[in-house]
Amino acid sequence: MVQAMLADMATEIYATRMMVLNAAWETDQGLDPRAKVSMVKYYSSEALGRVVDKAVQIFGGMGYCSDMPIERLYRDARVYRIFDGTSDIHRVVVARGLLKGPLDI
Ligand SMILES: Cc1cc2nc3c(=O)[nH]c(=O)nc-3n(C[C@H](O)[C@H](O)[C@H](O)COP(=O)(O)OP(=O)(O)OC[C@H]3O[C@@H](n4cnc5c(N)ncnc54)[C@H](O)[C@@H]3O)c2cc1C
């Protein structure tokens, strides 16, 4: 079960990294990056929540104790879905991009 969680975490981190690189590359090409950047912010902050939640699970009770850095990481991760545009607002931006026409995804 721990290996499955580690595989999920690694996959989400890899997917996030690829999204960041692709959005950065498209921005460098002069393409309108707004919808893609919102996808990246939305996906990465939600993925962060899932990844750090699994990390707490792996550590068990110790993951919940303030003696361990993972407890702080878990708390800090939550705010990424709020600041710099909430997940809801970024989904609005993505939907707006979709309504303008097909996105190159
Ligand atoms: C630790 C921290 C650091 C921050 N740093 C900065 C900073 O450096 N610079 C800066 O400018 N701001 C900063 N902020 C502010 C941050 O960007 C805002 O908190 C964030 O944009 C959400 O705005 P709000 O708190 O007013 O929530 P609200 O806008 O009141 O939103 C409340 C809820 O309603 C939802 N909601 C609101 N409007 C819509 C809509 N149209 N459709 C669907 N759902 C909606 C939101 O998603 C959220 O769930 C920071 C916030 C925190 C917590």
The ligand as an ORCA input file, in Angstrom:
! r2SCAN-3c Opt
* xyz 0 1
  C      -1.039     33.167      3.187
  C      -1.648     34.096      2.162
  C      -0.816     34.916      1.415
  C      -1.352     35.788      0.473
  N      -0.494     36.582     -0.232
  C      -1.002     37.475     -1.104
  C      -0.131     38.351     -1.831
  O       1.100     38.297     -1.694
  N      -0.664     39.257     -2.682
  C      -2.037     39.338     -2.838
  O      -2.470     40.188     -3.618
  N      -2.871     38.528     -2.172
  C      -2.412     37.604     -1.303
  N      -3.259     36.773     -0.616
  C      -4.706     36.909     -0.836
  C      -5.229     35.781     -1.704
  O      -4.845     35.957     -3.062
  C      -6.759     35.731     -1.529
  O      -7.017     35.226     -0.220
  C      -7.401     34.862     -2.591
  O      -7.344     35.457     -3.859
  C      -8.891     34.581     -2.267
  O      -9.554     35.792     -2.049
  P     -10.417     35.985     -0.727
  O      -9.617     35.529      0.441
  O     -10.917     37.381     -0.770
  O     -11.602     34.969     -0.871
  P     -12.965     35.239     -1.652
  O     -12.709     35.883     -2.975
  O     -13.920     35.886     -0.695
  O     -13.409     33.736     -1.929
  C     -14.087     32.937     -0.952
  C     -14.512     31.652     -1.619
  O     -15.427     31.944     -2.691
  C     -14.936     31.421     -3.920
  N     -15.258     32.322     -5.016
  C     -15.070     33.680     -5.032
  N     -15.444     34.188     -6.218
  C     -15.877     33.145     -6.966
  C     -16.383     33.015     -8.304
  N     -16.538     34.069     -9.108
  N     -16.718     31.790     -8.745
  C     -16.575     30.696     -7.945
  N     -16.113     30.760     -6.675
  C     -15.757     31.956     -6.189
  C     -13.437     31.279     -3.713
  O     -12.905     30.280     -4.561
  C     -13.341     30.901     -2.253
  O     -13.539     29.520     -2.110
  C      -2.756     35.865      0.298
  C      -3.588     35.021      1.042
  C      -3.064     34.142      1.963
  C      -3.997     33.235      2.752
*
